[in-house]
Amino acid sequence: MPAGNDDATTVLFRPVGPNELALIRNSNFTQFPPRLEGQPYFYPVLNEEYAAQIARDWNAKDPNIGAGFVTRFRVRSEFLSRFAVRTVGGSIHKEYWIPAEELPEFNRNIVGKVEVIAEFSFNRTG
């Protein structure tokens, strides 16, 4: 899909918890925060179904996190072409492994805003 400046972009998704979402919000929804120590990669995924599965089944069900959010954003395809798509489970489980040190450049290649498109909450009664 062409962006406003005619660069081809790829739509990606990322499941996040409340803490990461707060940092994304602090950037005015323009970038993802640096990886924490012990997190060598940033993992954007290729489809909403996979992102929702993580947000719903991992983030929201973890009582220490309590909620999961699905974000959607566009990245310049030319930048992404440097990285392989990895399948890490079933056919829907496709993701990029962006080295943590390349996340600032990844962020510079986001076109537009990071959008929150779904939210899942921990159900203490279930």
KOLKOL-862551 format. One record per residue: x, y, z of N, C-alpha, C, O in turn; residue in three letters; residue number from 1. Coordinates in Angstrom, 1 decimal. Example, Ala and Ser with C-alpha at 12.3 -4.5 7.8 and 13.67 -1.06 7.14 Angstrom:
# residues 2
+--------+--------+--------+--------+--------+--------+--------+--------+--------+--------+--------+--------+------+-----+
:     nX :     nY :     nZ :    caX :    caY :    caZ :     cX :     cY :     cZ :     oX :     oY :     oZ : type : seq :
+--------+--------+--------+--------+--------+--------+--------+--------+--------+--------+--------+--------+------+-----+
:   13.2 :   -5.7 :    7.8 :   12.3 :   -4.5 :    7.8 :   13.2 :   -3.3 :    7.8 :   14.2 :   -3.3 :    8.5 :  ala :   1 :
:   12.8 :   -2.2 :    7.1 :   13.7 :   -1.1 :    7.1 :   12.9 :    0.0 :    7.9 :   13.4 :    1.1 :    8.0 :  ser :   2 :
+--------+--------+--------+--------+--------+--------+--------+--------+--------+--------+--------+--------+------+-----+
END
This chain:
# residues 126
+--------+--------+--------+--------+--------+--------+--------+--------+--------+--------+--------+--------+------+-----+
:     nX :     nY :     nZ :    caX :    caY :    caZ :     cX :     cY :     cZ :     oX :     oY :     oZ : type : seq :
+--------+--------+--------+--------+--------+--------+--------+--------+--------+--------+--------+--------+------+-----+
:    0.9 :   -1.2 :    0.0 :    0.0 :    0.0 :    0.0 :    0.9 :    1.2 :    0.0 :    1.8 :    1.3 :    0.9 :  met :   1 :
:    0.7 :    2.1 :   -0.9 :    1.6 :    3.3 :   -0.9 :    1.3 :    4.3 :    0.2 :    0.1 :    4.5 :    0.6 :  pro :   2 :
:    2.3 :    4.9 :    0.7 :    2.1 :    5.9 :    1.8 :    2.0 :    7.2 :    1.1 :    2.1 :    7.3 :   -0.2 :  ala :   3 :
:    1.8 :    8.3 :    1.8 :    1.7 :    9.6 :    1.3 :    2.8 :   10.1 :    0.5 :    2.7 :   10.9 :   -0.5 :  gly :   4 :
:    4.0 :    9.6 :    0.8 :    5.2 :   10.0 :    0.0 :    5.6 :    8.9 :   -1.0 :    6.8 :    8.9 :   -1.5 :  asn :   5 :
:    4.7 :    8.1 :   -1.4 :    4.9 :    7.1 :   -2.4 :    5.8 :    5.9 :   -2.0 :    6.2 :    5.2 :   -2.9 :  asp :   6 :
:    6.3 :    5.9 :   -0.8 :    7.0 :    4.7 :   -0.3 :    6.1 :    3.6 :   -0.1 :    5.0 :    3.7 :    0.5 :  asp :   7 :
:    6.5 :    2.4 :   -0.5 :    5.7 :    1.2 :   -0.3 :    5.8 :    0.9 :    1.2 :    6.9 :    1.0 :    1.8 :  ala :   8 :
:    4.7 :    0.5 :    1.8 :    4.7 :    0.1 :    3.3 :    4.2 :   -1.2 :    3.5 :    3.4 :   -1.8 :    2.7 :  thr :   9 :
:    4.5 :   -1.8 :    4.6 :    4.0 :   -3.1 :    5.1 :    3.2 :   -2.8 :    6.4 :    3.8 :   -2.2 :    7.3 :  thr :  10 :
:    2.0 :   -3.4 :    6.5 :    1.3 :   -3.3 :    7.7 :    1.7 :   -4.4 :    8.7 :    1.8 :   -5.5 :    8.3 :  val :  11 :
:    2.1 :   -4.0 :    9.9 :    2.5 :   -4.9 :   10.9 :    1.6 :   -4.7 :   12.2 :    0.9 :   -3.7 :   12.3 :  leu :  12 :
:    1.8 :   -5.6 :   13.1 :    1.0 :   -5.6 :   14.3 :    2.0 :   -5.9 :   15.5 :    3.0 :   -6.6 :   15.3 :  phe :  13 :
:    1.6 :   -5.5 :   16.7 :    2.4 :   -5.8 :   17.8 :    1.5 :   -5.9 :   19.1 :    0.8 :   -4.9 :   19.4 :  arg :  14 :
:    1.5 :   -7.0 :   19.8 :    0.8 :   -7.1 :   21.0 :    1.6 :   -6.4 :   22.1 :    2.9 :   -6.7 :   22.2 :  pro :  15 :
:    1.0 :   -5.7 :   22.9 :    1.7 :   -5.0 :   24.0 :    0.9 :   -5.0 :   25.3 :   -0.3 :   -5.2 :   25.3 :  val :  16 :
:    1.6 :   -4.8 :   26.4 :    0.9 :   -4.7 :   27.7 :    0.7 :   -3.2 :   28.0 :    1.1 :   -2.4 :   27.3 :  gly :  17 :
:    0.1 :   -3.0 :   29.2 :   -0.1 :   -1.6 :   29.6 :    1.2 :   -0.7 :   29.7 :    1.1 :    0.5 :   29.4 :  pro :  18 :
:    2.2 :   -1.3 :   30.2 :    3.5 :   -0.5 :   30.4 :    4.0 :    0.0 :   29.1 :    4.4 :    1.1 :   28.9 :  asn :  19 :
:    4.1 :   -1.0 :   28.1 :    4.6 :   -0.6 :   26.8 :    3.7 :    0.4 :   26.1 :    4.2 :    1.3 :   25.4 :  glu :  20 :
:    2.4 :    0.1 :   26.3 :    1.5 :    1.1 :   25.6 :    1.6 :    2.5 :   26.2 :    1.5 :    3.5 :   25.4 :  leu :  21 :
:    1.9 :    2.6 :   27.5 :    2.1 :    3.9 :   28.0 :    3.3 :    4.6 :   27.4 :    3.3 :    5.8 :   27.2 :  ala :  22 :
:    4.4 :    3.9 :   27.2 :    5.6 :    4.4 :   26.5 :    5.3 :    4.8 :   25.1 :    5.8 :    5.8 :   24.6 :  leu :  23 :
:    4.5 :    4.0 :   24.4 :    4.1 :    4.4 :   23.0 :    3.3 :    5.6 :   23.0 :    3.5 :    6.5 :   22.2 :  ile :  24 :
:    2.3 :    5.7 :   24.0 :    1.5 :    6.9 :   24.1 :    2.4 :    8.2 :   24.3 :    2.2 :    9.2 :   23.8 :  arg :  25 :
:    3.4 :    8.0 :   25.2 :    4.3 :    9.1 :   25.5 :    5.1 :    9.6 :   24.3 :    5.5 :   10.8 :   24.2 :  asn :  26 :
:    5.2 :    8.8 :   23.3 :    5.9 :    9.2 :   22.0 :    4.9 :    9.8 :   21.0 :    5.2 :   10.0 :   19.9 :  ser :  27 :
:    3.7 :   10.0 :   21.5 :    2.6 :   10.5 :   20.6 :    2.3 :    9.4 :   19.5 :    1.9 :    9.8 :   18.4 :  asn :  28 :
:    2.4 :    8.2 :   19.9 :    2.1 :    7.0 :   19.0 :    2.9 :    7.0 :   17.8 :    2.5 :    6.7 :   16.7 :  phe :  29 :
:    4.2 :    7.4 :   17.9 :    5.1 :    7.4 :   16.8 :    6.2 :    6.4 :   16.8 :    6.9 :    6.2 :   15.8 :  thr :  30 :
:    6.4 :    5.8 :   18.0 :    7.5 :    4.8 :   18.1 :    7.3 :    3.9 :   19.2 :    6.5 :    4.1 :   20.1 :  gln :  31 :
:    8.1 :    2.8 :   19.1 :    8.1 :    1.8 :   20.2 :    9.3 :    2.0 :   21.1 :   10.4 :    2.5 :   20.7 :  phe :  32 :
:    9.2 :    1.7 :   22.4 :   10.3 :    2.0 :   23.4 :   11.4 :    1.0 :   23.2 :   11.3 :   -0.1 :   22.6 :  pro :  33 :
:   12.6 :    1.4 :   23.7 :   13.8 :    0.5 :   23.6 :   13.5 :   -0.8 :   24.3 :   12.7 :   -0.8 :   25.2 :  pro :  34 :
:   14.2 :   -1.8 :   23.9 :   14.0 :   -3.1 :   24.5 :   14.6 :   -3.0 :   25.9 :   15.6 :   -2.3 :   26.2 :  arg :  35 :
:   14.1 :   -3.9 :   26.8 :   14.7 :   -4.0 :   28.1 :   15.9 :   -4.9 :   28.1 :   16.1 :   -5.6 :   27.1 :  leu :  36 :
:   16.7 :   -4.8 :   29.1 :   17.9 :   -5.7 :   29.2 :   17.3 :   -7.1 :   29.2 :   16.3 :   -7.5 :   29.8 :  glu :  37 :
:   18.0 :   -7.9 :   28.4 :   17.6 :   -9.3 :   28.2 :   16.6 :   -9.5 :   27.1 :   16.1 :  -10.6 :   26.9 :  gly :  38 :
:   16.3 :   -8.5 :   26.4 :   15.4 :   -8.6 :   25.2 :   16.2 :   -8.2 :   24.0 :   16.1 :   -7.0 :   23.6 :  gln :  39 :
:   16.8 :   -9.1 :   23.4 :   17.7 :   -8.8 :   22.2 :   17.0 :   -8.5 :   20.9 :   17.6 :   -7.9 :   20.0 :  pro :  40 :
:   15.7 :   -8.8 :   20.9 :   14.9 :   -8.5 :   19.6 :   13.6 :   -7.8 :   19.9 :   13.0 :   -8.0 :   21.0 :  tyr :  41 :
:   13.1 :   -7.1 :   18.9 :   11.8 :   -6.5 :   18.8 :   11.0 :   -7.4 :   17.8 :   11.5 :   -7.7 :   16.7 :  phe :  42 :
:    9.8 :   -7.9 :   18.2 :    9.1 :   -8.8 :   17.4 :    7.8 :   -8.3 :   16.9 :    6.7 :   -8.5 :   17.5 :  tyr :  43 :
:    7.8 :   -7.5 :   15.8 :    6.5 :   -7.2 :   15.2 :    6.0 :   -8.4 :   14.4 :    6.7 :   -9.2 :   13.9 :  pro :  44 :
:    4.6 :   -8.6 :   14.4 :    4.1 :   -9.8 :   13.7 :    3.3 :   -9.3 :   12.5 :    3.0 :   -8.2 :   12.3 :  val :  45 :
:    3.0 :  -10.3 :   11.6 :    2.5 :  -10.0 :   10.3 :    1.0 :  -10.0 :   10.2 :    0.4 :   -9.6 :    9.2 :  leu :  46 :
:    0.3 :  -10.5 :   11.2 :   -1.2 :  -10.5 :   11.1 :   -1.8 :  -10.2 :   12.4 :   -1.3 :  -10.5 :   13.5 :  asn :  47 :
:   -3.0 :   -9.7 :   12.3 :   -3.8 :   -9.3 :   13.5 :   -4.2 :  -10.5 :   14.4 :   -4.2 :  -10.4 :   15.6 :  glu :  48 :
:   -4.5 :  -11.6 :   13.7 :   -4.9 :  -12.8 :   14.5 :   -3.8 :  -13.2 :   15.5 :   -4.1 :  -13.6 :   16.6 :  glu :  49 :
:   -2.6 :  -13.3 :   15.0 :   -1.5 :  -13.7 :   15.8 :   -1.3 :  -12.7 :   17.0 :   -1.1 :  -13.1 :   18.1 :  tyr :  50 :
:   -1.3 :  -11.4 :   16.7 :   -1.1 :  -10.4 :   17.7 :   -2.2 :  -10.5 :   18.7 :   -2.0 :  -10.3 :   19.9 :  ala :  51 :
:   -3.5 :  -10.7 :   18.3 :   -4.6 :  -10.8 :   19.2 :   -4.4 :  -12.0 :   20.1 :   -4.7 :  -12.0 :   21.3 :  ala :  52 :
:   -3.9 :  -13.1 :   19.5 :   -3.7 :  -14.3 :   20.3 :   -2.8 :  -14.1 :   21.5 :   -3.0 :  -14.5 :   22.6 :  gln :  53 :
:   -1.7 :  -13.4 :   21.2 :   -0.7 :  -13.1 :   22.3 :   -1.3 :  -12.1 :   23.3 :   -1.2 :  -12.3 :   24.5 :  ile :  54 :
:   -1.9 :  -11.0 :   22.8 :   -2.5 :  -10.0 :   23.7 :   -3.6 :  -10.7 :   24.6 :   -3.6 :  -10.4 :   25.8 :  ala :  55 :
:   -4.4 :  -11.5 :   24.0 :   -5.5 :  -12.1 :   24.8 :   -5.0 :  -13.3 :   25.7 :   -5.4 :  -13.3 :   26.8 :  arg :  56 :
:   -4.2 :  -14.2 :   25.1 :   -3.9 :  -15.4 :   25.8 :   -2.7 :  -15.3 :   26.7 :   -2.5 :  -16.1 :   27.6 :  asp :  57 :
:   -1.8 :  -14.3 :   26.5 :   -0.6 :  -14.2 :   27.3 :   -0.7 :  -12.9 :   28.2 :   -0.8 :  -13.0 :   29.4 :  trp :  58 :
:   -0.8 :  -11.8 :   27.6 :   -0.8 :  -10.5 :   28.3 :   -2.0 :  -10.4 :   29.2 :   -1.8 :  -10.2 :   30.4 :  asn :  59 :
:   -3.2 :  -10.5 :   28.7 :   -4.4 :  -10.3 :   29.5 :   -4.6 :  -11.4 :   30.6 :   -5.1 :  -11.1 :   31.6 :  ala :  60 :
:   -4.2 :  -12.6 :   30.3 :   -4.3 :  -13.7 :   31.3 :   -3.3 :  -13.7 :   32.4 :   -3.4 :  -14.4 :   33.4 :  lys :  61 :
:   -2.2 :  -12.9 :   32.2 :   -1.2 :  -12.9 :   33.2 :   -1.6 :  -11.9 :   34.3 :   -1.7 :  -10.7 :   34.0 :  asp :  62 :
:   -1.9 :  -12.3 :   35.5 :   -2.4 :  -11.4 :   36.5 :   -1.4 :  -10.2 :   36.9 :   -1.8 :   -9.2 :   37.4 :  pro :  63 :
:   -0.2 :  -10.4 :   36.5 :    0.8 :   -9.4 :   36.8 :    0.8 :   -8.3 :   35.7 :    1.3 :   -7.2 :   35.9 :  asn :  64 :
:    0.1 :   -8.6 :   34.5 :    0.0 :   -7.6 :   33.4 :   -1.4 :   -7.2 :   33.4 :   -1.7 :   -6.0 :   33.4 :  ile :  65 :
:   -2.4 :   -8.1 :   33.3 :   -3.8 :   -7.8 :   33.4 :   -4.5 :   -7.3 :   32.2 :   -5.7 :   -7.2 :   32.2 :  gly :  66 :
:   -3.8 :   -6.9 :   31.1 :   -4.4 :   -6.4 :   29.9 :   -3.5 :   -6.6 :   28.7 :   -2.2 :   -6.6 :   28.9 :  ala :  67 :
:   -4.0 :   -6.8 :   27.6 :   -3.2 :   -6.8 :   26.4 :   -3.9 :   -6.0 :   25.3 :   -5.1 :   -5.9 :   25.2 :  gly :  68 :
:   -3.0 :   -5.4 :   24.5 :   -3.5 :   -4.5 :   23.4 :   -2.8 :   -4.9 :   22.1 :   -1.7 :   -5.4 :   22.1 :  phe :  69 :
:   -3.6 :   -4.7 :   21.0 :   -3.0 :   -5.0 :   19.7 :   -2.8 :   -3.7 :   19.0 :   -3.7 :   -2.8 :   18.9 :  val :  70 :
:   -1.6 :   -3.4 :   18.6 :   -1.3 :   -2.2 :   17.8 :   -1.1 :   -2.6 :   16.4 :   -0.7 :   -3.7 :   16.0 :  thr :  71 :
:   -1.4 :   -1.6 :   15.5 :   -1.2 :   -1.7 :   14.1 :   -0.5 :   -0.5 :   13.6 :   -0.7 :    0.6 :   14.0 :  arg :  72 :
:    0.5 :   -0.7 :   12.6 :    1.3 :    0.4 :   12.1 :    1.9 :    0.0 :   10.8 :    1.9 :   -1.2 :   10.4 :  phe :  73 :
:    2.4 :    1.0 :   10.1 :    3.0 :    0.7 :    8.8 :    4.5 :    1.0 :    8.8 :    4.9 :    2.0 :    9.5 :  arg :  74 :
:    5.3 :    0.2 :    8.2 :    6.7 :    0.4 :    8.1 :    7.2 :    0.3 :    6.6 :    6.6 :   -0.4 :    5.9 :  val :  75 :
:    8.1 :    1.1 :    6.3 :    8.6 :    1.1 :    4.9 :    9.1 :   -0.3 :    4.5 :   10.0 :   -0.8 :    5.2 :  arg :  76 :
:    8.6 :   -0.8 :    3.5 :    8.9 :   -2.1 :    3.0 :   10.4 :   -2.3 :    2.7 :   11.0 :   -3.3 :    2.9 :  ser :  77 :
:   11.0 :   -1.2 :    2.1 :   12.4 :   -1.3 :    1.8 :   13.2 :   -1.6 :    3.0 :   14.2 :   -2.4 :    2.9 :  glu :  78 :
:   12.9 :   -0.9 :    4.1 :   13.6 :   -1.2 :    5.4 :   13.4 :   -2.6 :    5.8 :   14.4 :   -3.3 :    6.2 :  phe :  79 :
:   12.2 :   -3.1 :    5.8 :   11.9 :   -4.5 :    6.2 :   12.6 :   -5.6 :    5.4 :   12.8 :   -6.7 :    5.8 :  leu :  80 :
:   12.9 :   -5.2 :    4.1 :   13.5 :   -6.2 :    3.2 :   14.8 :   -6.7 :    3.7 :   15.3 :   -7.7 :    3.2 :  ser :  81 :
:   15.4 :   -6.0 :    4.7 :   16.7 :   -6.5 :    5.2 :   16.5 :   -7.7 :    6.2 :   17.5 :   -8.3 :    6.6 :  arg :  82 :
:   15.3 :   -8.0 :    6.6 :   15.0 :   -9.0 :    7.6 :   14.2 :  -10.1 :    7.0 :   13.3 :   -9.9 :    6.2 :  phe :  83 :
:   14.4 :  -11.3 :    7.5 :   13.6 :  -12.5 :    7.1 :   12.3 :  -12.5 :    7.9 :   12.3 :  -12.2 :    9.1 :  ala :  84 :
:   11.3 :  -13.0 :    7.3 :   10.1 :  -13.3 :    8.0 :   10.3 :  -14.7 :    8.6 :   10.7 :  -15.6 :    7.9 :  val :  85 :
:   10.0 :  -14.9 :    9.9 :   10.2 :  -16.1 :   10.6 :    8.8 :  -16.7 :   11.0 :    8.0 :  -16.0 :   11.5 :  arg :  86 :
:    8.6 :  -18.0 :   10.8 :    7.4 :  -18.7 :   11.2 :    7.8 :  -19.4 :   12.5 :    8.7 :  -20.2 :   12.5 :  thr :  87 :
:    7.1 :  -19.1 :   13.6 :    7.5 :  -19.6 :   14.9 :    6.5 :  -20.6 :   15.5 :    6.5 :  -20.8 :   16.7 :  val :  88 :
:    5.6 :  -21.1 :   14.7 :    4.6 :  -22.0 :   15.2 :    3.7 :  -22.4 :   14.0 :    4.2 :  -22.9 :   13.0 :  gly :  89 :
:    2.4 :  -22.2 :   14.1 :    1.5 :  -22.5 :   13.0 :    1.7 :  -21.4 :   11.9 :    2.5 :  -20.5 :   12.0 :  gly :  90 :
:    0.9 :  -21.6 :   10.8 :    1.1 :  -20.8 :    9.6 :    0.7 :  -19.3 :    9.9 :    1.2 :  -18.4 :    9.2 :  ser :  91 :
:    0.0 :  -19.0 :   11.0 :   -0.3 :  -17.6 :   11.3 :    0.8 :  -16.9 :   12.1 :    0.8 :  -15.7 :   12.3 :  ile :  92 :
:    1.7 :  -17.7 :   12.6 :    2.7 :  -17.2 :   13.6 :    4.0 :  -16.7 :   12.8 :    5.0 :  -17.3 :   12.9 :  his :  93 :
:    3.8 :  -15.6 :   12.1 :    4.9 :  -15.0 :   11.3 :    5.3 :  -13.7 :   11.9 :    4.4 :  -12.9 :   12.3 :  lys :  94 :
:    6.6 :  -13.5 :   12.1 :    7.1 :  -12.3 :   12.7 :    8.4 :  -12.0 :   12.2 :    9.1 :  -12.8 :   11.6 :  glu :  95 :
:    8.8 :  -10.7 :   12.4 :   10.2 :  -10.3 :   12.2 :   10.9 :  -10.3 :   13.5 :   10.4 :  -10.0 :   14.5 :  tyr :  96 :
:   12.2 :  -10.5 :   13.4 :   13.1 :  -10.4 :   14.6 :   14.0 :   -9.2 :   14.3 :   15.0 :   -9.3 :   13.5 :  trp :  97 :
:   13.7 :   -8.1 :   14.8 :   14.5 :   -6.9 :   14.6 :   15.5 :   -6.8 :   15.8 :   15.1 :   -6.6 :   17.0 :  ile :  98 :
:   16.8 :   -6.8 :   15.6 :   17.7 :   -6.7 :   16.7 :   17.5 :   -5.4 :   17.4 :   17.2 :   -4.3 :   16.9 :  pro :  99 :
:   17.6 :   -5.4 :   18.8 :   17.3 :   -4.3 :   19.6 :   18.1 :   -3.0 :   19.2 :   17.5 :   -1.9 :   19.3 :  ala : 100 :
:   19.3 :   -3.2 :   18.8 :   20.1 :   -2.1 :   18.4 :   19.6 :   -1.4 :   17.1 :   20.0 :   -0.3 :   16.8 :  glu : 101 :
:   18.7 :   -2.1 :   16.4 :   18.2 :   -1.5 :   15.1 :   16.8 :   -0.9 :   15.3 :   16.2 :   -0.4 :   14.4 :  glu : 102 :
:   16.3 :   -1.0 :   16.6 :   14.9 :   -0.5 :   16.8 :   14.8 :    1.0 :   16.6 :   13.8 :    1.5 :   16.0 :  leu : 103 :
:   15.8 :    1.9 :   16.9 :   15.7 :    3.3 :   16.6 :   15.5 :    3.5 :   15.0 :   14.7 :    4.4 :   14.6 :  pro : 104 :
:   16.2 :    2.8 :   14.2 :   16.0 :    2.9 :   12.8 :   14.7 :    2.4 :   12.3 :   14.0 :    2.9 :   11.5 :  glu : 105 :
:   14.2 :    1.3 :   12.9 :   12.9 :    0.7 :   12.7 :   11.9 :    1.8 :   13.0 :   11.0 :    2.1 :   12.1 :  phe : 106 :
:   12.0 :    2.5 :   14.1 :   11.0 :    3.5 :   14.5 :   11.1 :    4.7 :   13.5 :   10.0 :    5.2 :   13.2 :  asn : 107 :
:   12.2 :    5.0 :   12.9 :   12.3 :    6.1 :   11.9 :   11.6 :    5.7 :   10.6 :   11.3 :    6.5 :    9.8 :  arg : 108 :
:   11.4 :    4.4 :   10.4 :   10.8 :    3.9 :    9.2 :    9.3 :    3.6 :    9.4 :    8.6 :    3.1 :    8.5 :  asn : 109 :
:    8.7 :    3.9 :   10.6 :    7.3 :    3.8 :   10.7 :    6.6 :    5.0 :   10.0 :    7.1 :    6.2 :   10.1 :  ile : 110 :
:    5.6 :    4.7 :    9.2 :    4.9 :    5.7 :    8.5 :    3.5 :    5.9 :    9.1 :    2.7 :    5.0 :    9.2 :  val : 111 :
:    3.3 :    7.2 :    9.6 :    2.0 :    7.4 :   10.3 :    2.1 :    7.1 :   11.8 :    3.2 :    7.0 :   12.3 :  gly : 112 :
:    1.0 :    6.8 :   12.4 :    0.9 :    6.6 :   13.8 :    0.7 :    5.1 :   14.1 :    0.3 :    4.3 :   13.3 :  lys : 113 :
:    1.1 :    4.7 :   15.3 :    0.8 :    3.4 :   15.8 :   -0.6 :    3.5 :   16.4 :   -0.9 :    4.3 :   17.2 :  val : 114 :
:   -1.5 :    2.6 :   15.9 :   -2.9 :    2.6 :   16.3 :   -3.1 :    1.4 :   17.3 :   -2.6 :    0.4 :   17.1 :  glu : 115 :
:   -4.0 :    1.6 :   18.3 :   -4.4 :    0.6 :   19.1 :   -5.8 :    0.1 :   18.5 :   -6.7 :    0.9 :   18.4 :  val : 116 :
:   -5.8 :   -1.2 :   18.1 :   -7.0 :   -1.7 :   17.4 :   -7.8 :   -2.7 :   18.2 :   -8.9 :   -3.1 :   17.8 :  ile : 117 :
:   -7.2 :   -3.2 :   19.3 :   -8.0 :   -4.2 :   20.2 :   -7.4 :   -4.1 :   21.6 :   -6.3 :   -3.8 :   21.8 :  ala : 118 :
:   -8.3 :   -4.5 :   22.5 :   -7.9 :   -4.5 :   23.9 :   -8.5 :   -5.7 :   24.6 :   -9.7 :   -6.0 :   24.3 :  glu : 119 :
:   -7.8 :   -6.4 :   25.4 :   -8.2 :   -7.6 :   26.1 :   -7.9 :   -7.4 :   27.6 :   -6.8 :   -6.9 :   27.9 :  phe : 120 :
:   -8.8 :   -7.7 :   28.5 :   -8.6 :   -7.5 :   29.9 :   -8.6 :   -8.8 :   30.7 :   -9.3 :   -9.8 :   30.2 :  ser : 121 :
:   -7.9 :   -8.9 :   31.8 :   -7.9 :  -10.0 :   32.6 :   -9.2 :  -10.2 :   33.3 :   -9.7 :   -9.2 :   33.9 :  phe : 122 :
:   -9.8 :  -11.4 :   33.2 :  -11.1 :  -11.7 :   33.9 :  -10.8 :  -12.5 :   35.1 :  -10.6 :  -13.7 :   35.1 :  asn : 123 :
:  -10.9 :  -11.8 :   36.3 :  -10.6 :  -12.5 :   37.6 :  -11.7 :  -13.5 :   38.0 :  -11.5 :  -14.4 :   38.8 :  arg : 124 :
:  -12.9 :  -13.4 :   37.4 :  -14.0 :  -14.3 :   37.8 :  -14.0 :  -15.6 :   37.0 :  -14.6 :  -16.6 :   37.3 :  thr : 125 :
:  -13.2 :  -15.6 :   35.8 :  -13.3 :  -16.8 :   34.9 :  -12.2 :  -17.7 :   35.2 :  -12.1 :  -18.8 :   34.6 :  gly : 126 :
+--------+--------+--------+--------+--------+--------+--------+--------+--------+--------+--------+--------+------+-----+
END
